[in-house]
Amino acid sequence: VQLVESGGGLVQPGGSLRLSCIASGFTFSSSLMSWYREAPGQERELVAQITPAGVSPYYPHSLEGRFTISRDNGKATVNLQMNSLKPEDTAVYYCNAAFGISSYWGQGTQVTVSS
């Protein structure tokens, strides 16, 4: 199983970033895919989640309207569009795949929101 995130970087407050995660080594179309983030000194938290069929995405209430998760089962890719970024969005963002009792993580991509 391999999950490779990309798209992180430095962005000014109010800016946008699009993260991507390319998956391999498992049946992507059957997997629940999620994005998490972990800021220094804080616990890893769920940012967005999408079902295998790509319907009914979930976001924490605090992130609704700014973040959008999408997936392409044909390309085994899950994306996270982040708009109106704030300094408190600064964190390492991780892609997660869950199927059955298994859960796998990518290596993470750093997102820094700063002027």
C-alpha positions as a Markdown table, in Angstrom:
| # | Residue | x | y | z |
|---|---|---|---|---|
| 1 | Val | 0.0 | 0.0 | 0.0 |
| 2 | Gln | 1.3 | 3.4 | -0.9 |
| 3 | Leu | -0.2 | 6.8 | -0.5 |
| 4 | Val | 1.7 | 9.8 | -1.8 |
| 5 | Glu | 0.6 | 13.3 | -1.0 |
| 6 | Ser | 1.6 | 16.4 | -2.9 |
| 7 | Gly | 0.5 | 20.0 | -3.3 |
| 8 | Gly | 1.5 | 21.5 | 0.0 |
| 9 | Gly | 3.5 | 24.7 | 0.3 |
| 10 | Leu | 3.6 | 28.2 | 1.6 |
| 11 | Val | 0.5 | 30.4 | 0.9 |
| 12 | Gln | -0.7 | 33.8 | 2.2 |
| 13 | Pro | -3.8 | 34.1 | 4.3 |
| 14 | Gly | -6.8 | 34.0 | 2.1 |
| 15 | Gly | -5.1 | 32.0 | -0.5 |
| 16 | Ser | -5.9 | 28.5 | -1.9 |
| 17 | Leu | -4.1 | 25.2 | -2.2 |
| 18 | Arg | -5.0 | 21.9 | -3.8 |
| 19 | Leu | -3.6 | 18.7 | -2.2 |
| 20 | Ser | -3.5 | 15.4 | -4.0 |
| 21 | Cys | -3.0 | 11.9 | -2.9 |
| 22 | Ile | -2.2 | 9.1 | -5.3 |
| 23 | Ala | -2.9 | 5.6 | -4.1 |
| 24 | Ser | -1.6 | 2.2 | -5.1 |
| 25 | Gly | -1.4 | -1.3 | -3.8 |
| 26 | Phe | -5.1 | -1.7 | -2.8 |
| 27 | Thr | -8.6 | -1.5 | -4.1 |
| 28 | Phe | -9.0 | 2.3 | -4.0 |
| 29 | Ser | -12.6 | 2.3 | -5.2 |
| 30 | Ser | -13.6 | 0.2 | -2.2 |
| 31 | Ser | -11.8 | 2.4 | 0.4 |
| 32 | Leu | -13.0 | 5.2 | 2.6 |
| 33 | Met | -10.6 | 8.1 | 2.0 |
| 34 | Ser | -9.8 | 10.9 | 4.3 |
| 35 | Trp | -7.6 | 13.9 | 4.9 |
| 36 | Tyr | -6.2 | 14.6 | 8.4 |
| 37 | Arg | -3.9 | 17.3 | 9.6 |
| 38 | Glu | -1.5 | 17.6 | 12.5 |
| 39 | Ala | -0.3 | 20.9 | 13.8 |
| 40 | Pro | 2.7 | 21.2 | 16.1 |
| 41 | Gly | 1.7 | 20.3 | 19.6 |
| 42 | Gln | -1.7 | 19.2 | 18.6 |
| 43 | Glu | -3.5 | 15.9 | 18.0 |
| 44 | Arg | -4.1 | 14.7 | 14.5 |
| 45 | Glu | -7.6 | 15.8 | 13.4 |
| 46 | Leu | -10.0 | 14.8 | 10.6 |
| 47 | Val | -10.3 | 17.4 | 7.9 |
| 48 | Ala | -12.5 | 15.7 | 5.3 |
| 49 | Gln | -13.8 | 12.3 | 4.4 |
| 50 | Ile | -15.3 | 10.8 | 1.3 |
| 51 | Thr | -17.1 | 7.4 | 0.8 |
| 52 | Pro | -15.9 | 4.9 | -1.8 |
| 53 | Ala | -18.6 | 6.0 | -4.2 |
| 54 | Gly | -17.7 | 9.6 | -3.8 |
| 55 | Val | -20.9 | 10.8 | -2.2 |
| 56 | Ser | -21.8 | 12.4 | 1.1 |
| 57 | Pro | -18.4 | 14.0 | 1.9 |
| 58 | Tyr | -18.0 | 14.8 | 5.6 |
| 59 | Tyr | -16.3 | 17.9 | 7.0 |
| 60 | Pro | -16.0 | 19.2 | 10.6 |
| 61 | His | -18.4 | 22.0 | 11.0 |
| 62 | Ser | -15.5 | 24.5 | 11.4 |
| 63 | Leu | -14.2 | 23.7 | 7.9 |
| 64 | Glu | -17.4 | 23.5 | 6.0 |
| 65 | Gly | -17.5 | 25.9 | 3.1 |
| 66 | Arg | -13.7 | 26.3 | 2.8 |
| 67 | Phe | -12.5 | 22.7 | 2.1 |
| 68 | Thr | -13.7 | 20.3 | -0.5 |
| 69 | Ile | -12.7 | 16.7 | -0.9 |
| 70 | Ser | -13.1 | 14.8 | -4.1 |
| 71 | Arg | -11.9 | 11.5 | -5.6 |
| 72 | Asp | -11.3 | 9.9 | -8.9 |
| 73 | Asn | -11.6 | 6.2 | -8.6 |
| 74 | Gly | -10.3 | 5.7 | -12.1 |
| 75 | Lys | -7.0 | 7.5 | -11.3 |
| 76 | Ala | -6.9 | 6.3 | -7.6 |
| 77 | Thr | -6.6 | 9.8 | -6.5 |
| 78 | Val | -8.2 | 11.9 | -3.7 |
| 79 | Asn | -7.9 | 15.6 | -3.6 |
| 80 | Leu | -8.5 | 18.4 | -1.1 |
| 81 | Gln | -9.2 | 21.9 | -2.3 |
| 82 | Met | -8.6 | 24.4 | 0.4 |
| 83 | Asn | -9.8 | 28.0 | 0.0 |
| 84 | Ser | -9.7 | 31.1 | 2.2 |
| 85 | Leu | -6.8 | 29.6 | 4.1 |
| 86 | Lys | -6.0 | 30.9 | 7.6 |
| 87 | Pro | -2.8 | 30.8 | 9.6 |
| 88 | Glu | -4.5 | 28.2 | 11.9 |
| 89 | Asp | -4.7 | 25.9 | 8.9 |
| 90 | Thr | -0.9 | 25.5 | 9.1 |
| 91 | Ala | -0.2 | 21.8 | 9.6 |
| 92 | Val | 1.1 | 18.6 | 8.0 |
| 93 | Tyr | -1.7 | 17.1 | 6.0 |
| 94 | Tyr | -2.0 | 13.4 | 5.7 |
| 95 | Cys | -4.0 | 11.2 | 3.4 |
| 96 | Asn | -5.6 | 8.1 | 4.9 |
| 97 | Ala | -7.2 | 5.0 | 3.4 |
| 98 | Ala | -9.4 | 2.7 | 5.4 |
| 99 | Phe | -10.9 | -0.6 | 4.3 |
| 100 | Gly | -12.0 | -3.5 | 6.5 |
| 101 | Ile | -9.9 | -3.2 | 9.7 |
| 102 | Ser | -6.9 | -1.7 | 7.9 |
| 103 | Ser | -5.9 | 1.9 | 7.9 |
| 104 | Tyr | -2.9 | 3.3 | 6.0 |
| 105 | Trp | -1.2 | 6.7 | 6.0 |
| 106 | Gly | 0.8 | 8.8 | 3.6 |
| 107 | Gln | 4.0 | 10.6 | 4.6 |
| 108 | Gly | 2.2 | 13.9 | 4.8 |
| 109 | Thr | 2.6 | 17.3 | 3.1 |
| 110 | Gln | 3.4 | 20.5 | 4.8 |
| 111 | Val | 0.9 | 23.4 | 4.5 |
| 112 | Thr | 2.0 | 26.8 | 5.9 |
| 113 | Val | -0.3 | 29.8 | 5.8 |
| 114 | Ser | 1.7 | 32.9 | 6.5 |
| 115 | Ser | 2.2 | 36.4 | 5.3 |
